[in-house]
Amino acid sequence: MTMDPNTKDEAFIRTEDVTFSYGDTVPDDVLKGIVMHVEKGEFVALLGHNGSGKSTLAKMFNAMLLPTGGTIYAGGMDTKDESLLYEIRRRVGLVLQNPDNQLVASVVEEDVAFGPENLGVPTEEIRKRVDDALKAVEMYDFREFAPHKLSGGQKQRVAIAGIIAMEPDCIVLDEPTAMLDPRGRTEVLRTIHRLNREKGITIVLITHYMDEAIEADRVIVMDDGKILTEGAPRDVFSQVELLKKHQLDVPQSTELTHRLKAAGVELPECTLSIDECVAALESLRPEFSHAGAGGEGEGGAEHAAD
C-alpha cells in the first residue's frame, strides 16, 4: 500500500512530527519527531525493543496520551481536541498486554457489553453486538463463563470482543501475546488477522515477536523514539545488519538464511517463514546429492565417512 505522505485524508491514523515527554519523571523525549501513517483497512506491525517508545505511541492513537509536540489524527480527528475524545475512543479501540486489566465484569457477556452500555447503545442492539463480537473471536460458547476461569488466550479474546462490540474502525493491540503461551498466541493472532481480513478493521499490532510481524501489510521499526525503518516485511527484515546494529532481532528463518549466505551458500536474500526457509533449503538438495555421488572415486568415500 502506498500513499502520498502529504495527503491527510487517506490515512486513518497519521502522526505529524510527534514528540512526547513524561515530564519530570523522564525528562528526555520518549518520542522524537514521529512521522507515520496507517491506512484504513491496513494491518501494520510496530516493532522495537523495550524503551523504543512503541507502547507510548500506541496509547496516543486513541488519546490515552496526548503529544507534547506535533499532532496525531485518528479518523481525521485531532486527538488533542477534547470535544472529539468520545468519538476517537469509539473508533480506535486499545487492547493492552494484560487482559486482566481490561476485564471488569464477573461474566463474559456482561464484560463485552460494558463498552456499548457506556456508549448509550440501546439494549436490543447491545445483545446483538455482544453475540456478534463473541462469535467473531470464537468465544460465544463461553458467554456465561466467569472470566477468571478462562485461559490467558481466551481472556485476551474476550478483551478483543469487548472492543469489537463498540464497532471501532481500528484496533490497536499493545503486545497482546506477551503474557500468553504458544497456543494462546496462536488463538489471538488468528483472531486479529480474521478481523482485519473479513471485517476490514484496521489493525496496529505492537509486538517484540518478529515472527508475528511477517504476515502484516507493513512493518514499522522504532528505535530510541524514532522510526528506524519501515516497509513490507520482506523489505524490512532483509536489512539484517541494520536491525542487529540496533539490537533488534529478525525472524528465525531470516536469521538462518542470512548466516548460510554469509558462509557462501546460494540462497534467496530473505526468507520469512519456516515454509519459505524449508523450500529454499530443499532447492539445494540436488546440488548436495550430486556433489556427494560424484566425489566417491576421488575421495568422496572418505568425505562421506567423515
N, C-alpha and C positions, 0 to 999 in steps of 0.2 A: 504494500500500500504506500502510495506517495501522496504528498500534499505540498502545496505552496506554503512555506513557513510563514508567510505574511497574511494568510487567509484565515482569520479567526473563526468564521462561521463554519468551517468544515471540520473543526476539531471539537470533540465532545469535552475533552479536558485539555487545557492549554496553560502553560506557565510562561510568564514573560519576565525574565531577569529576576527570578525569585531568590530572595535571601531570607534567612531565619536565624534568630539567636534566642537562647533560653534566658538571656539577660545575665544577671549577676551569678546565677548558678553555673552556667557555661558561657563565659563572656565571648569566646570566639564564635563566629558564624558557623552554624551546623550546615546550612545550605548557602552556596556561594554562586549566585547568578545562574540559577537553573532555567534553561530554555528547553522546553519539550512539548510534545503534543500526543494525545491519544485520540484516534478517530472513532466515531460511533461504530459499534459492532466489532471493533478490533480486540484481539487478545494480546496484551503486552505483558512481558515478564520483566520485572525490575529487579536487578541483581546488585549485589555489593556485600562486602564483608561488614561485620559489626562496626558501627560508628561511621559508616559511609553516608548516612543521612536518609536512607531509603524509607525507614519506618516513619521518620518525621514528615517526609514528603507525603507518604500515604495518608497521614492524618490531616493533611492540608487539602486533600482533594474533596472532602466533604465538610470543610470548615471547622473541624475539631480544633485545628490550629490555624492561625492566620499568619500570612507572611509579614516579616519585619520590613521587607522592601520588595518591590515588584508586585505583580498581580497574577492571580490564578483565576481562570474562568472554568466553570463547570456547567455544561449545557448552555454556554453563552452568558452565564451569570457570574458576576464578580463576587468571589467568596467573602470579601470584606463588607459587602452590603448587607447589613443586619436585617433589612426588610425581606431579604431573599433567603435567609438561613433555613427556614422551614422547607421551602421548595428544593433547595440544594440538597438537604439531607434526605428528602423523599426520593430524589432522583439518583443520588450517589450513596449506595449502602456500603458500610465498612464492616468487615469481618476480621476480628482480632485473633491473635495467636492462640490464646487460651479460651476455648468455648465456654468454660465455667464462668467467665467474666461477662458473658452475654446472655446466659440463660437465667431468667428471672422468675419463672413460674414453676409450680410443682407437677404440672402435667404438660406433656409435649405440645399438644394442640393449643393449650392456653398460652404457652410461651410464644408460639408462632403468631397467635392472634394479638399479642401485646402491641406490636408496631401499628397495625391497621387501626386498632382501637384508639390509639393516641392520635392518629390522623383524622379521627372522626368518621371513619368509614361505616356505613350502615351495617347492622347486624347480619342480614342475609348475605351481603356482599363479603363480609368478613369470613363467614362459614365457607363460602366458595373459594376465597383466596387461600385460606388455611389448607383446605383439602388439596387444592391445585399445587400449592407450594410443597406440601409434604410428598405428594406424588412425584413432583419434579426432582426431588432429592432421594426418592425411593425410601421414604420413611413413613408412608401413610399407615402401614400396619402397626406402627409404634405410637400412633397418635394419642393413646390413652396411657402410655408408659410414663413413669417418673424419670426425668432427665438423668438423675444421678445413677440410675440403673443401666444406662447406656454405655457403650464403649466410647473411646475418645473420638474415633472416626464418625460414629453415629451422632455424638453430641455436636461435632462440628457441622455435620449436615443439617442438623436441626437449627443451628445458628444461622446457616445459609438460608434455610427455609424462612426463618423469621425476617430476613432481609428481602427475599423474593416476594413475600406477602405484601410488602409495601410497594411492589411493582416499580422497582428502580430501573433506570436505563443503564446503570453502570454499577458493578460490584467491585470494590477494592478489597483485596484479601492480603492482610499483613502476616506473612509467614504462617498460613493456616495449618500446615502439616508439621510444623516444628516439634510439636509435642506428641505426635502420633507414631504408631508402629507402622511397618511397611503396608500392612493390609489397610489400615486407616488412611494412610497417604493415598493409596490407590483409589479408595472409595471417594475421597474428597476431590481428587484431581479429575476422576471420571465425571463427577457431578458438574464441576465448573466448566469443563470442556463441552459437556452436553448443553448446558445453559447458554453458552456462547454460540454453539453451532445451531441449536434448534430454536432458541428464543431470541437470538440476536442481541443478547445482553453484552455490553462492553465489559471486558474483564481486565483488571490490572492486578497481576499476581506478584506480590513481593516475596522473594524467596532467596535462600542461600544454597538451595539444592540446584546445581547446574542441570542435572538430568530432568528437572521439572520444566525447564525453560525451552527445551528443544522443540516442543510442539507449538510454541507461541508463534503468532504472526511476526512479532518483532521483539527484540531484546534490547533493553536499555541498561547499561552497566554504570553504576555510580562508584566514585572513589573520592574520599575526603570532601564530601559536599558538592561535588561537581559531576557532570556527565563525562565519563571516560570515553565511551564509545557506544554506538547503537547501530542497529540494522537487523536484517534477517538472521535467525540463529546461526546458519552456516557461515555467514559473513563475520559475525561477532566471534564465534568460537574458533574460527580459523586463525585468529590473532593470538595464538597460544603464548608467544613470548611477551606480548604486551600485557596480557592478563596476569601471567605469572610474575612479571616485574612489579605488579601492584598487589601481589599476594592473593590473587584470585584463582580459583580452580576452573577447570573445563570438564565437560562430561568425560567419564572414564574411557569410553570408546575413542573419543578425540585424543585423549592423552596417550592411549596405546598406539594409535596410528602415527601420531606425531613422533613418538620415540622410535618407532620402527623406521620411519622415513629418515630420521636423523642418523640411523645406523646404516642407511643406504638401501633399504627395501623400497621398491617402487609401489607406492600405494596412493590412493586419492589424497588430495590436500587435506580434507576434513571429513571424517565420519562422525555422525552424531549419535546414532542409536546402536544398540547391540547388533541388530539385524544388519545394518549397514557395515559394521565392522566385520561381522562374520562373512558377509558376501565379499568384502574386499580381500580377506584372508583366503577364502575359498578360491578366489581367482588366481592365487599364487600356486595352488597345488600341482597343476600340470608341470609348471616350471621346476618345482622342487622334485617331483617324481622323476622327471626326465633327467635331472642332474644326478639323482641317486642311481638310476638304472644305467645311465651311460658311463658312469665312472668306475664300474666294477672291475674292468680289466686294467685300470690304471690307478689302482689304489683305492677304488671305490669300496671294495670289501672291507679294507682296514678302516675307512671312514665310517662305514655302516656299523662295524664292530664297536668303534669309539662311541 
